[in-house]
Amino acid sequence: ISEGDSIYVIDPELCTECVGFYDHEACQAVCPVECCVPDPSHVEGEADLLERALRLHPEDGELKKRAEANTIASRFRK
């Protein structure tokens, strides 16, 4: 998430929608207004988001263990 002129912008290439870490999108939980919502023109599945999380966080051994055991946190598993 980066600060733009008058808004914050989420780079979809760096966003995992918190798959692997939380069972909800953390940005929505901390956003002071109801504006942090998924982009309907950029829908991704759990497998793609988990793959990105593992690629972005290669040093996170706990994430890798949860992924291998298929016990990750994910909004898809609610």
FIRO-704335 format. One line per field, with one value per residue: residue number from 0; residue in three letters; y, z, x of N, C-alpha, C in turn. Coordinates in Angstrom, 2 decimals, padded with zeros to 5 digits. Each point is the difference from the previous one (the first is absolute). Layout:
<sites>
i (NUM; ...)
aa (ALA; ...)
ny (Y; ...)
nz (Z; ...)
nx (X; ...)
cay (Y; ...)
caz (Z; ...)
cax (X; ...)
cy (Y; ...)
cz (Z; ...)
cx (X; ...)
</sites>
This chain:
<sites>
i (0; 1; 2; 3; 4; 5; 6; 7; 8; 9; 10; 11; 12; 13; 14; 15; 16; 17; 18; 19; 20; 21; 22; 23; 24; 25; 26; 27; 28; 29; 30; 31; 32; 33; 34; 35; 36; 37; 38; 39; 40; 41; 42; 43; 44; 45; 46; 47; 48; 49; 50; 51; 52; 53; 54; 55; 56; 57; 58; 59; 60; 61; 62; 63; 64; 65; 66; 67; 68; 69; 70; 71; 72; 73; 74; 75; 76; 77)
aa (ILE; SER; GLU; GLY; ASP; SER; ILE; TYR; VAL; ILE; ASP; PRO; GLU; LEU; CYS; THR; GLU; CYS; VAL; GLY; PHE; TYR; ASP; HIS; GLU; ALA; CYS; GLN; ALA; VAL; CYS; PRO; VAL; GLU; CYS; CYS; VAL; PRO; ASP; PRO; SER; HIS; VAL; GLU; GLY; GLU; ALA; ASP; LEU; LEU; GLU; ARG; ALA; LEU; ARG; LEU; HIS; PRO; GLU; ASP; GLY; GLU; LEU; LYS; LYS; ARG; ALA; GLU; ALA; ASN; THR; ILE; ALA; SER; ARG; PHE; ARG; LYS)
ny (-001.18; 000.91; 001.13; 000.29; 000.79; -000.59; -001.08; -001.15; -000.57; -001.06; -000.40; -000.36; 000.39; 000.82; -000.03; -000.61; 001.15; 000.01; -000.66; -000.93; 001.17; 000.38; -000.12; 001.17; 000.94; 000.04; 000.35; -000.88; -000.77; 000.57; -000.17; 001.33; -000.31; -000.26; 000.18; -000.79; -000.15; -001.29; -000.02; 000.19; 000.91; -000.32; -001.00; -000.42; -001.22; -000.83; -000.93; 000.90; 000.35; -001.29; -000.31; 001.09; -000.39; -001.23; 000.54; 000.75; -001.14; -000.15; 000.98; 000.01; -000.62; 000.78; 000.99; -000.34; -000.14; 001.15; 000.51; -000.59; 000.43; 000.96; 000.73; 000.62; 001.21; 000.10; 001.09; -000.76; -000.09; 001.07)
nz (000.00; -000.91; 000.45; -000.56; -000.96; -000.11; -000.48; 000.55; -000.56; -000.32; -000.04; -001.01; -000.46; 001.01; -000.40; 001.17; 000.19; 000.55; -001.16; 000.93; 000.25; -000.63; 000.71; -000.15; -000.79; 000.49; -001.26; -000.20; 000.81; -000.62; -001.13; 000.12; -001.27; -000.50; -000.24; 000.92; -001.27; -000.19; -000.96; -000.41; -000.50; 001.25; -000.33; 001.18; -000.18; 000.95; -000.94; -000.83; 000.93; 000.30; -001.27; -000.15; 001.03; -000.49; -001.17; 000.57; 000.66; -000.80; 000.85; -000.28; 000.87; 000.87; -000.88; -000.28; 001.32; 000.21; -001.01; 000.43; 001.19; -000.90; 000.90; -001.16; 000.48; -000.25; -000.63; -000.83; 001.20; -000.06)
nx (000.87; -000.25; 000.52; -001.17; -000.50; -001.16; 000.59; -000.28; 001.05; -000.72; 001.26; -000.80; 001.17; -000.30; -001.25; -000.12; -000.68; 001.20; -000.16; -000.09; -000.60; -001.12; -001.12; 000.61; -000.45; 001.22; 000.18; -000.98; 000.69; 001.02; -000.66; 000.19; -000.05; -001.18; 001.27; 000.49; -000.35; -000.22; 000.90; -001.27; 000.84; 000.37; -000.79; 000.46; 000.42; -000.37; 000.06; -000.53; -000.87; -000.18; -000.01; -000.74; -000.76; 000.09; -000.28; -000.93; -000.22; 001.06; 000.22; -001.30; 000.76; -000.63; 000.04; 001.24; 000.18; -000.67; 000.70; 001.11; -000.44; -000.16; 000.66; 000.06; 000.15; -001.30; -000.38; 000.67; 000.51; -000.71)
cay (001.18; 001.23; 001.22; 000.78; 001.41; 000.16; -001.34; -001.06; -000.90; -001.36; -000.59; -001.36; -000.96; -000.20; -000.31; -001.40; 000.03; -000.57; -001.47; -000.56; 000.73; 000.30; -000.51; 001.18; 000.98; 000.89; 001.40; 000.37; 000.10; 001.24; 001.13; 000.80; 000.09; -001.24; 000.14; -001.01; -001.15; -000.69; 000.54; -001.05; -000.25; -000.65; -001.07; -001.06; -001.08; -000.26; -000.60; 001.06; 000.93; -000.70; -000.06; 001.33; 000.20; -000.77; 000.65; 001.29; -000.23; -001.27; -000.24; -000.32; -001.45; -000.38; 000.04; -001.16; -001.19; 000.00; -000.27; -001.42; -000.76; 000.46; 000.56; 001.46; 000.88; 000.52; 000.37; -001.04; -001.16; 000.35)
caz (000.00; -000.05; 000.05; -001.23; 000.25; 001.05; 000.33; 000.07; -001.15; 000.24; -001.20; -000.07; -000.14; 001.33; 000.93; 000.10; 000.68; 001.30; -000.03; 000.65; 001.23; 000.71; -000.65; -000.52; -000.56; 001.10; -000.40; 000.27; 001.45; 000.51; -000.82; 000.74; -000.77; -000.71; -001.39; -000.31; -000.45; -001.14; -001.34; -000.75; -001.30; 000.28; 000.94; 000.10; 000.90; 001.15; -000.41; -000.57; 001.06; 000.86; -000.76; 000.09; 001.37; 000.17; -000.80; 000.61; 001.35; -000.03; 001.29; 001.00; 000.16; 000.52; -001.13; -000.83; 000.71; -000.06; -001.39; -000.25; 000.78; -000.45; 001.17; -000.06; 000.23; -001.28; -000.07; -000.79; 000.86; 001.08)
cax (-000.87; 000.79; -000.80; -000.09; -000.27; -001.01; -000.49; 001.00; -000.14; 000.50; 000.58; -000.51; 001.10; 000.59; -001.08; -000.40; -001.30; 000.35; -000.03; 001.17; 000.28; -001.24; -001.21; -000.68; 000.92; 000.36; -000.17; -001.39; -000.18; 000.59; -000.39; -000.98; -001.24; -000.29; 000.44; 001.00; -000.78; 000.61; -000.25; -000.69; 000.65; 001.29; -000.34; 001.01; -000.37; 000.86; 001.28; 000.84; 000.39; 000.97; 001.26; 000.61; 000.47; 001.23; 001.04; 000.32; 000.52; 000.73; 000.67; -001.01; -000.08; -001.32; -000.93; 000.30; -000.50; -001.47; -000.38; 000.24; -000.97; -001.31; -000.69; 000.16; -001.14; -000.45; -001.42; -000.66; -000.25; -000.92)
cy (001.22; 001.21; 000.71; 001.45; 000.20; -001.35; -000.94; -000.98; -001.35; -000.55; -001.46; -001.06; -000.30; -000.39; -001.49; -000.13; -000.71; -001.52; -000.51; 000.63; 000.23; -000.60; 001.15; 000.92; 001.04; 001.47; 000.46; 000.22; 001.32; 001.24; 000.80; 000.20; -001.30; 000.10; -001.07; -001.29; -000.67; 000.63; -001.10; -000.29; -000.69; -001.08; -001.07; -001.03; -000.19; -000.53; 001.06; 000.95; -000.64; -000.09; 001.34; 000.25; -000.74; 000.62; 001.31; -000.15; -001.32; -000.35; -000.44; -001.52; -000.48; 000.00; -001.22; -001.28; -000.08; -000.33; -001.49; -000.87; 000.35; 000.52; 001.52; 000.71; 000.59; 000.34; -001.03; -001.19; 000.30; -000.88)
cz (000.00; -000.04; -001.34; 000.35; 001.14; 000.43; 000.19; -001.12; 000.35; -001.33; -000.08; -000.17; 001.34; 001.04; -000.05; 000.59; 001.35; 000.07; 000.56; 001.34; 000.86; -000.74; -000.51; -000.62; 001.07; -000.36; 000.27; 001.49; 000.55; -000.78; 000.73; -000.73; -000.76; -001.47; -000.43; -000.34; -001.18; -001.33; -000.82; -001.37; 000.18; 001.06; -000.05; 001.00; 001.11; -000.41; -000.57; 001.07; 000.95; -000.70; 000.07; 001.40; 000.24; -000.76; 000.64; 001.37; 000.07; 001.32; 001.09; 000.08; 000.50; -001.10; -000.88; 000.64; -000.07; -001.41; -000.31; 000.72; -000.40; 001.16; 000.03; 000.41; -001.33; 000.07; -000.80; 000.86; 001.16; -000.03)
cx (000.91; -000.92; 000.07; -000.26; -001.00; -000.58; 001.19; -000.29; 000.61; 000.49; -000.46; 001.09; 000.68; -001.04; -000.33; -001.39; 000.11; -000.14; 001.32; 000.29; -001.24; -001.19; -000.88; 001.05; 000.31; -000.17; -001.43; -000.22; 000.53; -000.40; -001.08; -001.33; -000.19; 000.43; 000.99; -000.73; 000.71; -000.42; -000.66; 000.61; 001.35; -000.23; 001.07; -000.46; 001.02; 001.37; 000.95; 000.50; 001.02; 001.35; 000.73; 000.55; 001.31; 001.16; 000.46; 000.66; 000.77; 000.67; -000.97; -000.21; -001.35; -001.04; 000.20; -000.53; -001.52; -000.47; 000.16; -001.02; -001.44; -000.84; 000.12; -001.28; -000.40; -001.48; -000.79; -000.43; -000.94; -001.22)
</sites>
